[in-house]
Amino acid sequence: MSALKLAVFDVDGTLVDSREVIHRAMTRAFDRAGLGEIPYDKVRMIVGLELTEAVLRLAPADYPAERIPELANFYKQAFVEMRAQDGFSEPLYDGARETVERLADEGWLLGVATGKARRGLDIVFEHHGLHRHFQTLQTVDGGAGKPDPRMVLDAMKETGVDASRTVMIGDTSWDMLMARAANTHALGVSWGFHTHDEIAEGGAHSIHDEFEHLNAALDAFAETGATPA
């Protein structure tokens, strides 16, 4: 059991380049609610959080609390509409597929911890043919979302891997805070939603600017494991 190693990936901003589509869907939702345009720089800060929590943070302070679930539903509707349109795309980042396949081939157990609902995750993974590589898929449907450690803890429990042999990979401070709270290794990537400084503030053990560097860090982790400082 001690030889097992688990890599838990975030999805949006880490494996999948969803920056443009998430902003577009949130803009549609806010327009539908009569709130007007919302800047990308605000939207990017809430990606990874559970949807109701996310829209609550984005809505104006005087927006009626009882309308928050409606605003969240507008976002879901916008995504459904967008996915039905020709040309819709949630592409994998260059290097993401190769990294996942390499880790799986080398005996890593793979997991997901995402702010997506399971339905949305399944759509993305089915489109890209990724399901077969992952042993544990943790979404907000199962309980508390980021930065609560629940998803990482559940992934470890499901796979039988302890914290010293588990690494969380993500592009936001929420991912790093979640990893730290679960006492696992926290690897940040800078190509997604949060800036290098924001990821560092979340507690990343290291931050990587391309998949080549991330792979090197994963290989080093596989050699020794880690007890996070």
Backbone torsions as a table, in degrees:
resi	resn	phi	psi	omega
1	MET	NA	-34.2	-176.8
2	SER	-67.4	-19.5	-179.1
3	ALA	-78.8	-13.9	-179.2
4	LEU	-66.0	148.4	174.1
5	LYS	-140.6	140.3	-172.7
6	LEU	-125.6	125.9	172.2
7	ALA	-109.8	119.0	179.6
8	VAL	-105.7	120.9	-176.9
9	PHE	-104.4	137.8	159.0
10	ASP	-69.4	166.1	-178.8
11	VAL	-110.2	-69.3	-176.5
12	ASP	-66.2	120.2	179.5
13	GLY	88.5	-7.1	179.3
14	THR	-117.5	-57.7	174.2
15	LEU	-95.8	-36.4	-172.7
16	VAL	-115.8	131.7	176.9
17	ASP	-85.6	89.7	-177.0
18	SER	-110.1	18.5	-175.3
19	ARG	-59.4	-48.7	-175.7
20	GLU	-70.8	-42.2	-174.9
21	VAL	-72.2	-34.5	177.5
22	ILE	-66.2	-44.0	178.2
23	HIS	-62.7	-41.3	-178.7
24	ARG	-65.7	-41.3	179.0
25	ALA	-66.2	-40.3	179.4
26	MET	-68.5	-36.1	176.7
27	THR	-62.5	-43.1	177.2
28	ARG	-60.9	-43.3	-179.7
29	ALA	-61.7	-44.5	-178.9
30	PHE	-69.4	-36.8	175.0
31	ASP	-61.8	-44.1	-178.6
32	ARG	-64.2	-30.8	178.6
33	ALA	-85.4	0.0	-179.9
34	GLY	78.6	22.1	-176.0
35	LEU	-101.6	-5.0	177.0
36	GLY	77.7	-167.8	-175.3
37	GLU	-71.8	146.4	175.9
38	ILE	-123.6	127.5	-175.5
39	PRO	-65.4	147.2	177.5
40	TYR	-57.4	-38.1	-175.7
41	ASP	-64.0	-24.7	173.4
42	LYS	-80.2	-42.9	-177.6
43	VAL	-62.6	-41.3	-174.8
44	ARG	-61.6	-26.6	-176.2
45	MET	-73.1	-20.5	-176.0
46	ILE	-103.1	-4.0	-178.9
47	VAL	-64.1	132.7	-176.8
48	GLY	107.6	-25.5	177.3
49	LEU	-76.8	156.9	172.5
50	GLU	-58.1	142.5	-167.5
51	LEU	-58.1	-45.7	-179.0
52	THR	-62.2	-41.2	176.3
53	GLU	-63.7	-39.1	-178.7
54	ALA	-63.1	-50.1	-177.4
55	VAL	-70.7	-29.3	174.9
56	LEU	-61.4	-41.7	178.8
57	ARG	-68.7	-30.9	-176.8
58	LEU	-84.6	-29.7	-175.3
59	ALA	-67.2	150.9	175.7
60	PRO	-56.9	152.7	-176.7
61	ALA	-59.5	-30.2	-177.8
62	ASP	-94.3	9.0	178.9
63	TYR	-71.4	132.3	-175.5
64	PRO	-59.9	129.9	-177.7
65	ALA	-59.6	-33.5	-177.6
66	GLU	-70.5	-11.2	179.3
67	ARG	-97.2	-1.9	179.9
68	ILE	-61.4	-45.5	177.5
69	PRO	-59.4	-35.3	177.6
70	GLU	-64.7	-42.8	179.2
71	LEU	-62.8	-41.2	176.3
72	ALA	-62.1	-39.4	179.3
73	ASN	-67.8	-34.6	175.3
74	PHE	-59.7	-38.5	178.1
75	TYR	-64.7	-45.7	178.0
76	LYS	-59.4	-44.3	179.7
77	GLN	-61.5	-40.3	-179.5
78	ALA	-62.0	-41.0	179.5
79	PHE	-65.7	-40.8	178.4
80	VAL	-60.8	-45.1	179.3
81	GLU	-62.9	-43.3	-178.0
82	MET	-66.5	-40.4	179.8
83	ARG	-63.7	-24.8	-179.6
84	ALA	-82.0	-8.0	-177.3
85	GLN	-88.4	146.1	174.7
86	ASP	-61.0	140.1	176.4
87	GLY	87.2	-2.6	178.2
88	PHE	-63.7	138.6	-176.6
89	SER	-149.3	134.0	168.3
90	GLU	-123.7	78.7	-171.9
91	PRO	-74.3	151.7	169.0
92	LEU	-71.9	146.2	171.2
93	TYR	-65.8	147.7	175.0
94	ASP	-57.4	125.3	-179.4
95	GLY	99.1	-14.5	-177.2
96	ALA	-67.5	-50.6	-179.0
97	ARG	-60.8	-45.0	-178.5
98	GLU	-61.4	-38.4	178.7
99	THR	-66.7	-47.2	179.1
100	VAL	-59.7	-46.1	-178.2
101	GLU	-66.1	-39.2	179.2
102	ARG	-63.9	-47.3	-179.4
103	LEU	-61.1	-42.7	178.9
104	ALA	-62.0	-42.7	179.8
105	ASP	-64.7	-30.0	-177.4
106	GLU	-91.1	8.4	172.3
107	GLY	94.0	5.8	174.4
108	TRP	-68.5	146.8	163.0
109	LEU	-88.7	140.3	-175.1
110	LEU	-121.5	141.6	178.9
111	GLY	-139.2	170.3	176.0
112	VAL	-127.4	140.6	168.6
113	ALA	-133.0	108.3	-170.3
114	THR	-135.8	150.6	173.2
115	GLY	-76.4	-6.8	176.0
116	LYS	-68.3	153.8	165.4
117	ALA	-74.0	160.6	-177.6
118	ARG	-60.4	-36.5	-179.6
119	ARG	-61.0	-45.3	-180.0
120	GLY	-66.0	-39.7	177.4
121	LEU	-62.2	-44.5	-179.7
122	ASP	-61.1	-40.3	178.9
123	ILE	-60.0	-46.8	-178.8
124	VAL	-66.4	-46.6	-177.3
125	PHE	-68.8	-36.4	176.4
126	GLU	-64.9	-41.0	179.6
127	HIS	-60.9	-40.2	-176.4
128	HIS	-96.3	-0.9	178.1
129	GLY	66.0	41.1	-174.1
130	LEU	-101.7	-15.3	-172.8
131	HIS	-53.7	-39.2	-171.8
132	ARG	-65.0	-17.3	-177.2
133	HIS	-89.4	-12.3	-169.5
134	PHE	-111.6	134.6	-179.7
135	GLN	-94.7	-21.2	-178.5
136	THR	-144.9	129.4	-178.1
137	LEU	-122.7	107.7	-177.1
138	GLN	-106.6	124.1	-179.9
139	THR	-128.6	175.2	180.0
140	VAL	-70.8	-11.6	176.0
141	ASP	-63.3	-24.4	-174.1
142	GLY	-89.0	-2.6	-179.4
143	GLY	144.6	-146.8	-173.9
144	ALA	-60.1	140.6	177.7
145	GLY	-95.0	-175.4	179.1
146	LYS	-61.3	147.2	3.4
147	PRO	-89.4	11.4	175.0
148	ASP	-56.8	141.3	-177.0
149	PRO	-76.9	0.6	-170.9
150	ARG	-50.9	-45.5	-175.5
151	MET	-65.8	-41.2	178.6
152	VAL	-68.8	-41.8	177.9
153	LEU	-61.3	-41.7	178.5
154	ASP	-66.7	-37.0	177.8
155	ALA	-63.6	-42.1	178.4
156	MET	-65.6	-41.7	179.8
157	LYS	-64.0	-41.2	-177.0
158	GLU	-68.5	-32.2	-176.5
159	THR	-99.4	-13.1	179.6
160	GLY	77.3	26.5	-179.7
161	VAL	-108.6	136.2	-179.1
162	ASP	-87.2	172.6	-171.6
163	ALA	-63.4	-33.5	-177.2
164	SER	-70.3	-13.3	178.9
165	ARG	-116.1	20.1	-178.4
166	THR	-120.6	137.0	177.6
167	VAL	-129.0	137.5	176.0
168	MET	-105.9	130.4	179.5
169	ILE	-116.7	124.1	-179.3
170	GLY	-160.1	170.0	-174.1
171	ASP	-108.4	5.0	-176.7
172	THR	-128.8	162.2	174.4
173	SER	-62.4	-30.9	179.2
174	TRP	-61.3	-39.6	178.4
175	ASP	-64.2	-42.5	-177.7
176	MET	-68.8	-41.8	177.6
177	LEU	-62.2	-40.3	177.5
178	MET	-62.8	-46.7	179.7
179	ALA	-60.9	-45.6	179.8
180	ARG	-62.3	-40.7	-179.5
181	ALA	-65.8	-27.6	177.0
182	ALA	-88.6	-0.6	179.9
183	ASN	63.9	34.4	177.2
184	THR	-108.4	170.4	177.1
185	HIS	-72.5	142.3	-174.5
186	ALA	-122.5	110.3	178.2
187	LEU	-108.8	120.0	178.6
188	GLY	-94.3	151.0	172.6
189	VAL	-125.3	141.3	-168.9
190	SER	-98.9	5.2	-174.7
191	TRP	-93.0	5.9	-175.9
192	GLY	-105.1	-123.9	-168.7
193	PHE	-93.0	-38.2	-176.8
194	HIS	-96.4	155.6	179.2
195	THR	-79.0	166.5	177.5
196	HIS	-54.5	-45.6	-178.5
197	ASP	-65.3	-39.7	180.0
198	GLU	-66.0	-40.3	177.7
199	ILE	-65.1	-41.5	178.1
200	ALA	-61.2	-41.0	179.7
201	GLU	-63.9	-25.9	177.0
202	GLY	-74.9	-12.4	175.7
203	GLY	107.4	22.0	179.5
204	ALA	-59.2	137.5	173.0
205	HIS	-73.2	-32.7	172.8
206	SER	-157.8	159.4	-177.8
207	ILE	-130.0	137.4	-171.2
208	HIS	-125.9	139.4	-173.0
209	ASP	-96.4	-8.9	177.2
210	GLU	-156.8	161.6	-175.0
211	PHE	-63.4	-31.2	178.3
212	GLU	-57.2	-44.4	-179.8
213	HIS	-71.8	-37.8	176.5
214	LEU	-61.2	-42.9	179.3
215	ASN	-61.4	-39.7	177.6
216	ALA	-62.6	-40.7	178.8
217	ALA	-66.3	-38.3	177.8
218	LEU	-66.3	-39.0	177.5
219	ASP	-63.6	-41.2	178.5
220	ALA	-64.9	-39.9	177.8
221	PHE	-63.5	-39.9	-178.8
222	ALA	-63.0	-30.0	-178.3
223	GLU	-71.4	-36.1	-170.9
224	THR	-123.5	-19.9	-168.4
225	GLY	68.8	-170.9	-178.6
226	ALA	-162.2	146.4	166.7
227	THR	-114.9	102.7	-171.4
228	PRO	-54.7	139.4	177.1
229	ALA	-80.0	NA	NA
